Amino acid sequence: MTTTPRSSYRVPPPVADALVRWPDDFGRRFVLFVDVEEEFDWSRPLDRTARSVSAMKALPAAHRRFAEAGAGLACMVDHPVAADPEAVELLRRILADPACSLGAQLHPWVTPPFVAPTVGDSFAGTLPRHVEAAKIDAITTLLYDGLARRPIAYRAGRYGIGPNTLSLLAERGYRIDTSVRARYDYSSLGGPNFSALGNDAFRRDGMIELPLTTVFTGGLRRWGPWLHVAAGGLPLLPAMLARVRLLERIALTPEDMPIRAARDAVSIALDSGIPLLAFSFHSPSLVPGHTPYVRDTADLRRFWRWWDDMLSHLARLGVTSVTLDEIVAVAG
């Protein structure tokens, strides 16, 4: 593997005119993204041959549980899942629910065509334009062939968007990108830098960009965006600030995010005028042992308690589920 470093893509913030203006009757809504993907060992180097999708058997029961709480699933499906006939059949049944939506997720290390590995190429946006395009075509075609429907939303695995990604997606009929993780920076790993981006949906290169909602909580939250960046040079400082609840960076996911802070984050986001919240989790977290977030049955119980608490909190606040098609229709 070559050790030549690649410059990180610093995603620029949107101009004011690019922000999506939601109509008054849109209300308060949330979308629940599920990264429907293969299982792999998160502690080891990424492996092209790691394509097991056994955790998919838990997704139908999870869908029923979310549906009973009034939450649809936006299924962001990657290549190993889309290539497995049994997994596709399970997905077909879930997507028969009109509250559920189909999107594509690109894990470049398990999606053909394959090229010689280089530093940073687990982020699809770092690949040459023609290689990234070919991989997007591969997952898009596979989903259409298996499910007879085209995905309208896309997520780059590891949030690996690049300077060519949005235009490539627009050329292929995609409408929404969800590859931005607001206020996160993956440049030290060779990935993109989102530290300048907040939670507002915006338009760029013919696409609607819908970031994963990330909120600063705590007494210092007003200064969170720049303080968190400044604290990054002092490895222990962010953890210390979070421990005393002065500043926590909270993404809306049950994976490594405490429910107390996540509830606060939802309320802060809504009070700041963000009408559309984006949640996310990985489908292998539905079965113990496949992700670092759900290692055993006790973790799985905590995972579901988190969702029970969060969905009840959303209901109390009058925040309701929305599909990807509805987002496109309202955003225009």
C-alpha positions as CSV (number, residue, x, y, z in Angstrom):
1,M,0.0,0.0,0.0
2,T,1.3,3.4,-0.9
3,T,1.9,5.8,2.0
4,T,1.5,9.0,0.0
5,P,-0.9,11.2,2.0
6,R,-3.8,12.9,0.3
7,S,-5.1,16.4,1.1
8,S,-8.4,16.4,3.0
9,Y,-11.5,17.8,1.4
10,R,-12.7,20.6,3.6
11,V,-16.4,20.9,2.8
12,P,-17.3,24.6,2.5
13,P,-20.4,25.9,4.4
14,P,-23.4,26.8,2.2
15,V,-24.2,30.4,1.3
16,A,-27.4,31.7,2.7
17,D,-29.3,31.4,-0.5
18,A,-28.6,27.7,-0.7
19,L,-30.3,26.9,2.6
20,V,-33.6,24.9,2.2
21,R,-36.5,27.1,3.3
22,W,-39.1,24.7,4.8
23,P,-42.7,25.8,4.6
24,D,-44.5,26.7,7.8
25,D,-46.8,23.6,7.4
26,F,-43.8,21.3,7.3
27,G,-43.8,21.3,11.1
28,R,-41.2,19.4,13.1
29,R,-40.0,16.2,11.5
30,F,-37.3,13.6,11.8
31,V,-35.8,11.0,9.4
32,L,-34.3,7.8,10.7
33,F,-31.4,6.6,8.6
34,V,-30.2,3.0,8.9
35,D,-26.9,2.1,7.4
36,V,-27.9,-1.3,6.1
37,E,-24.5,-3.0,5.7
38,E,-22.3,-6.0,6.1
39,E,-20.6,-7.0,9.4
40,F,-16.9,-6.5,9.9
41,D,-14.4,-6.1,12.7
42,W,-14.2,-2.4,13.4
43,S,-10.9,-2.9,15.2
44,R,-9.1,-4.4,12.2
45,P,-8.1,-3.1,8.8
46,L,-11.0,-3.1,6.3
47,D,-11.2,-6.3,4.4
48,R,-12.7,-6.7,0.9
49,T,-13.8,-10.3,1.7
50,A,-15.8,-9.3,4.8
51,R,-19.3,-9.5,3.3
52,S,-21.4,-11.4,5.8
53,V,-24.9,-10.0,6.2
54,S,-26.3,-12.3,8.9
55,A,-27.5,-9.4,11.0
56,M,-30.1,-8.6,8.3
57,K,-32.3,-11.2,9.9
58,A,-32.9,-8.8,12.8
59,L,-34.0,-5.9,10.6
60,P,-37.6,-6.9,10.0
61,A,-38.3,-7.1,13.8
62,A,-36.6,-3.8,14.3
63,H,-38.8,-2.3,11.5
64,R,-41.9,-3.5,13.2
65,R,-40.8,-2.0,16.5
66,F,-40.1,1.3,14.9
67,A,-43.3,1.2,12.9
68,E,-45.3,0.7,16.1
69,A,-43.8,3.9,17.4
70,G,-44.6,5.8,14.2
71,A,-41.1,5.9,12.8
72,G,-40.2,4.9,9.2
73,L,-36.8,3.7,8.2
74,A,-34.6,5.3,5.5
75,C,-32.6,2.2,4.5
76,M,-29.2,3.2,3.1
77,V,-28.1,-0.1,1.5
78,D,-24.6,-1.1,0.6
79,H,-23.2,-3.6,-1.9
80,P,-22.9,-6.8,0.2
81,V,-26.5,-6.5,1.3
82,A,-27.8,-5.7,-2.2
83,A,-25.9,-8.7,-3.6
84,D,-27.4,-11.2,-1.2
85,P,-30.8,-12.6,-2.4
86,E,-32.1,-13.4,1.1
87,A,-31.2,-9.9,2.4
88,V,-32.9,-8.3,-0.7
89,E,-36.1,-10.3,0.0
90,L,-36.1,-9.0,3.6
91,L,-35.6,-5.5,2.3
92,R,-38.4,-5.8,-0.2
93,R,-40.9,-6.6,2.5
94,I,-39.7,-3.7,4.7
95,L,-39.9,-1.3,1.7
96,A,-43.5,-2.3,1.1
97,D,-44.2,-0.1,4.1
98,P,-44.8,3.4,2.5
99,A,-43.2,5.0,5.6
100,C,-39.9,3.4,4.6
101,S,-37.5,4.7,1.9
102,L,-34.6,3.3,-0.1
103,G,-31.1,4.9,-0.3
104,A,-27.7,3.7,-1.5
105,Q,-24.6,3.5,0.8
106,L,-21.2,3.1,-0.7
107,H,-18.5,1.2,1.1
108,P,-15.7,1.5,-1.5
109,W,-13.7,-1.4,0.0
110,V,-16.4,-3.9,-0.8
111,T,-17.9,-2.3,-3.9
112,P,-16.5,-3.0,-7.4
113,P,-14.6,-2.1,-9.5
114,F,-11.6,-2.6,-7.2
115,V,-8.3,-0.7,-7.6
116,A,-5.0,-1.0,-5.9
117,P,-5.4,0.2,-2.3
118,T,-4.0,3.5,-1.3
119,V,-4.1,5.6,1.9
120,G,-7.5,7.1,2.5
121,D,-9.4,5.2,-0.2
122,S,-11.9,3.9,2.4
123,F,-13.4,7.4,1.8
124,A,-15.0,7.1,-1.7
125,G,-14.6,10.8,-2.3
126,T,-10.8,10.5,-2.3
127,L,-10.9,8.2,-5.3
128,P,-10.3,9.4,-8.9
129,R,-13.6,10.7,-10.4
130,H,-14.0,7.8,-12.8
131,V,-13.5,5.2,-10.1
132,E,-15.9,6.9,-7.7
133,A,-18.5,7.1,-10.5
134,A,-18.1,3.4,-11.4
135,K,-18.6,2.4,-7.8
136,I,-21.7,4.6,-7.5
137,D,-23.0,3.0,-10.7
138,A,-22.3,-0.5,-9.3
139,I,-24.4,-0.1,-6.1
140,T,-27.1,1.9,-8.0
141,T,-27.6,-0.8,-10.6
142,L,-27.5,-3.6,-8.1
143,L,-30.3,-2.0,-6.0
144,Y,-32.4,-1.4,-9.1
145,D,-32.0,-4.9,-10.4
146,G,-32.8,-6.4,-7.0
147,L,-35.6,-4.1,-5.8
148,A,-37.0,-2.7,-9.1
149,R,-36.7,0.9,-7.7
150,R,-34.1,3.5,-7.9
151,P,-32.6,5.0,-4.7
152,I,-33.0,8.8,-4.5
153,A,-30.6,9.3,-1.5
154,Y,-27.0,8.4,-1.0
155,R,-24.5,8.1,1.8
156,A,-20.8,7.6,1.4
157,G,-19.5,5.1,3.9
158,R,-17.5,6.7,6.7
159,Y,-19.1,10.0,5.5
160,G,-16.5,9.9,2.7
161,I,-17.8,12.6,0.5
162,G,-15.4,14.3,-2.0
163,P,-15.4,17.3,-4.4
164,N,-16.9,15.2,-7.2
165,T,-19.5,13.3,-5.3
166,L,-22.6,15.6,-5.5
167,S,-22.3,16.2,-9.2
168,L,-21.8,12.5,-9.9
169,L,-25.0,11.8,-7.9
170,A,-27.0,14.5,-9.6
171,E,-26.0,13.1,-13.0
172,R,-27.5,9.7,-11.9
173,G,-30.8,11.0,-10.7
174,Y,-30.1,11.1,-7.0
175,R,-31.8,13.9,-5.1
176,I,-30.5,13.8,-1.5
177,D,-27.0,13.3,-0.1
178,T,-26.5,12.3,3.6
179,S,-22.7,12.1,3.6
180,V,-22.2,15.1,5.9
181,R,-21.7,14.6,9.6
182,A,-22.0,18.1,10.9
183,R,-19.2,19.5,13.1
184,Y,-16.9,16.4,12.6
185,D,-13.5,16.3,11.0
186,Y,-12.0,13.1,9.5
187,S,-9.0,14.8,7.9
188,S,-6.5,13.0,10.2
189,L,-7.7,9.8,8.6
190,G,-7.6,11.1,5.0
191,G,-11.3,11.9,5.0
192,P,-13.3,15.1,4.7
193,N,-13.6,17.9,7.2
194,F,-17.1,19.0,8.2
195,S,-16.2,21.3,11.1
196,A,-17.5,24.4,9.3
197,L,-21.0,22.8,8.6
198,G,-24.0,22.9,10.8
199,N,-27.3,21.2,10.7
200,D,-29.2,23.1,8.1
201,A,-30.2,21.3,4.9
202,F,-28.9,23.0,1.8
203,R,-28.6,22.7,-1.9
204,R,-25.4,22.2,-3.8
205,D,-24.6,20.9,-7.3
206,G,-28.2,19.9,-7.9
207,M,-28.5,18.0,-4.7
208,I,-30.2,18.4,-1.3
209,E,-27.5,18.0,1.4
210,L,-29.0,16.7,4.6
211,P,-26.4,16.5,7.4
212,L,-26.6,14.1,10.3
213,T,-27.8,16.3,13.1
214,T,-25.0,17.1,15.6
215,V,-25.6,19.5,18.5
216,F,-23.4,21.1,21.2
217,T,-24.9,20.8,24.6
218,G,-23.8,22.2,28.0
219,G,-23.1,25.6,29.5
220,L,-20.6,26.5,26.8
221,R,-22.6,25.3,23.8
222,R,-22.9,28.8,22.3
223,W,-19.2,28.7,21.7
224,G,-19.2,25.0,20.8
225,P,-18.2,25.1,17.1
226,W,-14.9,27.0,17.6
227,L,-14.2,25.8,21.1
228,H,-14.4,22.2,20.1
229,V,-12.0,22.8,17.2
230,A,-9.6,24.6,19.5
231,A,-9.8,21.8,22.1
232,G,-8.9,19.3,19.5
233,G,-5.3,20.0,19.9
234,L,-5.6,19.0,23.6
235,P,-6.8,15.4,23.5
236,L,-8.1,15.2,27.1
237,L,-9.9,18.5,27.1
238,P,-13.1,17.6,25.1
239,A,-13.6,14.6,27.4
240,M,-13.1,16.7,30.5
241,L,-15.6,19.3,29.3
242,A,-18.1,16.6,28.5
243,R,-17.6,15.0,31.9
244,V,-18.6,18.2,33.7
245,R,-21.3,18.8,31.1
246,L,-19.9,22.2,30.0
247,L,-19.6,21.1,26.4
248,E,-20.6,17.9,24.6
249,R,-20.8,17.2,20.9
250,I,-23.9,15.0,20.4
251,A,-24.9,13.3,17.2
252,L,-28.4,11.9,17.0
253,T,-27.6,8.2,17.2
254,P,-27.8,5.6,20.0
255,E,-24.3,4.5,19.2
256,D,-22.0,6.0,21.9
257,M,-24.3,8.9,22.6
258,P,-26.0,9.1,26.1
259,I,-29.8,9.5,26.0
260,R,-29.7,12.3,28.5
261,A,-27.5,14.4,26.2
262,A,-29.4,13.3,23.1
263,R,-32.7,14.5,24.5
264,D,-31.1,17.8,25.3
265,A,-29.7,18.0,21.8
266,V,-33.1,17.4,20.2
267,S,-34.6,20.2,22.2
268,I,-31.7,22.6,21.5
269,A,-31.9,21.9,17.8
270,L,-35.6,22.5,17.6
271,D,-35.4,25.7,19.7
272,S,-32.7,27.0,17.3
273,G,-35.1,26.6,14.4
274,I,-34.0,23.3,12.8
275,P,-37.3,21.7,11.8
276,L,-35.8,18.5,10.3
277,L,-33.7,16.2,12.5
278,A,-31.6,13.4,11.1
279,F,-31.0,10.2,13.2
280,S,-28.8,7.3,12.2
281,F,-27.6,3.8,13.3
282,H,-25.9,0.8,11.8
283,S,-28.0,-2.3,11.1
284,P,-25.3,-4.7,12.5
285,S,-25.9,-3.0,15.9
286,L,-29.2,-4.9,16.0
287,V,-27.3,-8.1,16.8
288,P,-24.7,-8.2,19.7
289,G,-21.1,-8.6,18.7
290,H,-21.0,-6.9,15.3
291,T,-20.2,-3.3,16.3
292,P,-18.4,-1.7,19.2
293,Y,-21.7,-0.1,20.3
294,V,-23.6,-3.3,20.9
295,R,-21.1,-5.9,22.2
296,D,-23.5,-8.1,24.2
297,T,-27.2,-8.5,25.2
298,A,-26.9,-5.8,27.9
299,D,-25.8,-3.3,25.2
300,L,-28.7,-4.3,23.0
301,R,-31.1,-3.7,25.8
302,R,-29.6,-0.2,26.3
303,F,-29.8,0.4,22.6
304,W,-33.6,-0.3,22.6
305,R,-34.1,1.7,25.8
306,W,-32.4,4.6,24.1
307,W,-34.9,4.4,21.2
308,D,-37.9,3.9,23.4
309,D,-36.9,7.0,25.4
310,M,-36.1,9.1,22.3
311,L,-39.2,8.2,20.3
312,S,-41.3,9.1,23.3
313,H,-39.5,12.4,23.7
314,L,-40.1,13.2,20.0
315,A,-43.8,12.3,20.3
316,R,-44.1,14.7,23.3
317,L,-42.5,17.5,21.3
318,G,-44.8,16.8,18.3
319,V,-41.9,15.7,16.0
320,T,-43.1,13.2,13.4
321,S,-41.4,10.9,10.9
322,V,-40.9,11.9,7.3
323,T,-39.9,9.9,4.2
324,L,-37.2,10.7,1.7
325,D,-39.8,11.2,-1.0
326,E,-41.6,13.7,1.2
327,I,-38.4,15.6,1.9
328,V,-37.8,16.0,-1.8
329,A,-41.4,17.0,-2.5
330,V,-41.3,19.7,0.1
331,A,-37.8,20.9,-0.5
332,G,-38.4,21.0,-4.3
